[in-house]
Amino acid sequence: MERRLAAVLVADMVGYSRLMETDEDGILARQKTHRREVIDPEMSRHRGRIIKTTGDGMLAEFSSAQDAVRCAIDIQTEMTQRETDADEQRRIKYRVGIYLGDIVFDDNDIFGDGVNVAARLEGLAEPGGVCISYIVHQAVNEQGQKFFGTWVDKESRTSRGPFGSGSGRQMRQ
């Protein structure tokens, strides 16, 4: 086991069960296409590593909070564009949560409170949005990037401090 600082990204498809009930084959085919054409290339471009996937989500780690946020925003932006023509009730959308903290790495998996907090943040994100911890917000803004125009405090059942969410679009300075 190894412990190190990492940015953890948790993503989950909004309304997965409902979508699967209406068009299982179509949703699976679109999800595979999105993974191959959007998610995997963006993860690679931003130096992320997918730890594991579920039918409707994934857990990934990055050595940089900025890379994790850029990756999430790029995926969300591309997904919005790709799904525009789909009926509103059949659109594939993700919620994304990102946390920066001390993570336990063991046998190609990650564990620890940081993973749990990232999952809670994902649950706070709006469909198509990204929710980040305040420490992630500070880390990306210290690098001169302004990814979220305003900070929105969110309530959470964790003692890890304030959280915020944004639209998933990079703000230009």
N, C-alpha and C positions, 0 to 999 in steps of 0.2 A: 504494500500500500504506500502511496505517495500522497502528500498533501501539498497543494500549491494554489496560488491566486489565479482565478480564471473568471471569464465572463460566461455565464450560462444562459442559453437561449432555450426557451420552451415554447413550442408552437402547437396549436390545436385547431382543427377544422371546426368552424361554427356549424351547428346543426347536422352533424355527421349522420346520426341515426335517422333523422327525418329525410335527409338526402338519399341515403341508402335504401330506404323504404320505397321511395318514388322511382329511382332509376339506378339500381345497384351496378349494373354493367357499365352504364354511361359515366357514372361518378368515378368508378374505379379506373376506367380508361382515361378520363380527363386528369385524375389525380396522378396517374403514372406519367402522363405527358408533362404535366406541370413539374413534377419531380425531376424528370430527365432534362427538360428544356429551361427551367427557371431555377428551381431550388438547388440542385446539385452544382450547376455552374456558378451561382452566386456564393454558395458556401465555399467553393474552391477559390473564387476570385477574392474573397474576404478572409481567406486563411482560417476558415472554420472547419470543425470536424463533427460530423453527425455521429453521436454516440449510439443512439438507437431510434427506431421509428416504431410507431404503432399504426394501426389502420388509418387513424385520423390525425396523427401528430408526430412530433419529433423532439428529441433532446439533443442539443449541440453545445460544444464548448469552443471558446475563442481565447487566445492569449491577450487580446485587446478588447476593451469595452467599445472603443470606437469602431473596430471592425464588426463587432456583433450588431451594433446599432445600424451601421451602414448596410450590412447584409439584410437585416430585418426590413429596413425601409425600402431597399431595392426590390426585395421579394414582394412586399406588400404593394408597391407601386406597379410592378409588372403584373401581379395577379389582378389588380383592379382593371388594368387595361385589357387583359386577356378575357376576363369574365364579363365585360360590359355587354356583350351581345346575348348572354344567357338570360333567361327569365329570372327576375329578382329572387324568386323562391327556390331556384335551382343553382344559384351562383355559389361557387366555392370561395369561401373567405376564411381567413385565419385570424386568430388572436395570438399575439406574441408577447411574452414576458421576458425581460432580461435583468439579470442580477450579477453583480460583481462581488465575489467573496472567496473565502478559503474553501476549496473543494477537495474531496478525497477521491483519488484515482486508483482503481483496482481492477485488474483483469479486463481492460477495455471498457470499463463502465465508470460512471461517476456517482458519488454519493454525498450526502451531507446536507446541512441546513440550507446552504446556498441553492441546491437543486430544489428543495421544498419551497423556498421563497420565490424562485423564478416561476415555479408552477402557480403559486398564488398570484403573482403579478399577471401571468397569462390570463387568469380568470377575471382580472379587473380590466383588461383591455377591451376596447370596443371592437366589434367585428371589423376586420380590415385594419386594425390599429396595433400600436405597440405600447406597452406599459413598461416603464423602467423604474428602477430604484433611484433614489436621490443621489447615491454615490455614483451610479452610472451617468446620471445627468451631469454631475460635477466633472467626471472624468472626460466626457466628450466635449464639454464646453471649455475646459482648460486647454484643449488642443485647438481652440479657435474655431470649432465647428458649432453651429447653432442648428440643431436638428429639430428642436421643439420650440415653437414661438413663445408659449407660455407654460408655466408650471402649474399643474392641477393636482392639489393634494387629494389623495384617496385614502379612505379608511381601509385598514387591513387587520386581520387577526394575528399579526406577527409583531414582535417587538423590534423589528429591524429598522425602524424609522420611517420617515415619510416616503411615499411613492408618488409617482406621477404618470400621466399618460399623454400621448400626443397623437396626432392624426396619422403618423407614419409617413410624413413628407418632410424632406429636408427643407429647412427654412434658410433662405438666402439673407446674408447680412448686407 
